[in-house]
Structure formats: structure tokens, C-alpha cells
């Protein structure tokens, strides 16, 4: 009798142990599958995040590039200089105009290969250091003043011949000059004048704030 009881008890223990082991094994398999799914999801998420981070509209990754003809670019630049166009920021280098509408949308317009933009802020008392002109941030001292501007190439040939120009609401005078040249610039105002040398090669400055009238 006792032997039968022991045999039955032994069978019950074996059945319980087997059930436990089977359940644990299934749980591990399911965990592995869930883990695999999360891993795939994480991978896809990371890839999507990387794609979004590298999106051309993300300022951190670089602006989206759009084509615009020379006249269109000049109109954009003029609009920002006159303060009639608004954006979070707009800057112009030797190679491109970058307009940021908001923190997540930025557009770059490639500048023409034959003309170079440079903006000059003559001053008497106050100026600021600058290299790349900010169309929305730079502010010159002499707003809407009349000047005579002369630009000559390195051979003395006039490119702009003592032309009357009025500074814009931002205090700057915008010029579009032939590329890959060196120039002598003279600005005159009410008996005072300032002279400087500039050049229009790639990576040259587009913001000139060192011309003090005296």
C-alpha cells in the first residue's frame, strides 16, 4: 500500500515538474519573440529618427536646397534688406542664401556663379564685427542716408562709377559684383569718405562693417 502511494506521489511530482519546465520554456520563447519585436521596432524607430534628423528641413542637418533664378534671389534679398519680408533668420554667404522660416524649416538658395553679393554698412560712430551678412539681424548705424559709391577693379576700371545710393532700413548698401575679382570701394557722405579693398572669391566675406567715414 505504501509503495503504491509513493509511486503515485512520484508520478504527480514528475507531472508538476514537467508542466513547470514546459511553461518556463514557452515563456522564454515568447520573451525572445517580444524581445525580437522590440529590437526591430527600435531599429525602425532609430532609422526613422535618423531620417527625420537628417531631413533636409532640419536646420541641424542642413537646409533644403531650392532653385531660384537670379532675379528671384535678388528680390528675396532686397525684401529682407528693406524689412518688408520676415523670417526667423536669413543670411547670405558667398555661395548661398539661407532662409529659416521656423526652427524646423530652412531653405537654401544657391547663388549664381557669375555674381557675388556684398553688403556695406558705412558708419561714423558705431559698428559691429561681421563676416557673413545676416539679412534679418545686422543693423548699421546710418539708416536711409544718401551716399556716393565707387567700385573699381584691380586695374582701375570702374564697375560702379560714383553712383548715388541710399542705405536701406538696415543701414546697409547692397551690391552685386562680378565674381573672382579684387575691388577698391569708396563711399562718400556729406564731405566724408571711407575706402577699403574687398574681393569676391569663394568664401570671401559678404558683410563689410569696417568703413568708417572721416
C-alpha positions, 0 to 999 in steps of 0.5 A: 500500500505504501509503495503504491502511494509513493509511486503515485506521489512520484508520478504527480511530482514528475507531472508538476515538474514537467508542466513547470519546465514546459511553461518556463520554456514557452515563456522564454520563447515568447520573451525572445519573440517580444524581445525580437519585436522590440529590437526591430521596432527600435531599429525602425524607430532609430532609422526613422529618427535618423531620417527625420534628423537628417531631413533636409528641413532640419536646420541641424542637418542642413537646409533644403536646397531650392532653385531660384533664378537670379532675379528671384534671389535678388528680390528675396534679398532686397525684401529682407534688406528693406524689412518688408519680408520676415523670417526667423533668420536669413543670411547670405554667404558667398555661395548661398542664401539661407532662409529659416522660416521656423526652427524646423524649416530652412531653405537654401538658395544657391547663388549664381556663379557669375555674381557675388553679393556684398553688403556695406554698412558705412558708419561714423560712430558705431559698428559691429564685427561681421563676416557673413551678412545676416539679412534679418539681424545686422543693423548699421548705424546710418539708416536711409542716408544718401551716399556716393559709391565707387567700385573699381577693379584691380586695374582701375576700371570702374564697375560702379562709377560714383553712383548715388545710393541710399542705405536701406532700413538696415543701414546697409548698401547692397551690391552685386559684383562680378565674381573672382575679382579684387575691388577698391570701394569708396563711399562718400557722405556729406564731405566724408569718405571711407575706402577699403579693398574687398574681393569676391572669391569663394568664401570671401566675406559678404558683410563689410562693417569696417568703413568708417567715414572721416 
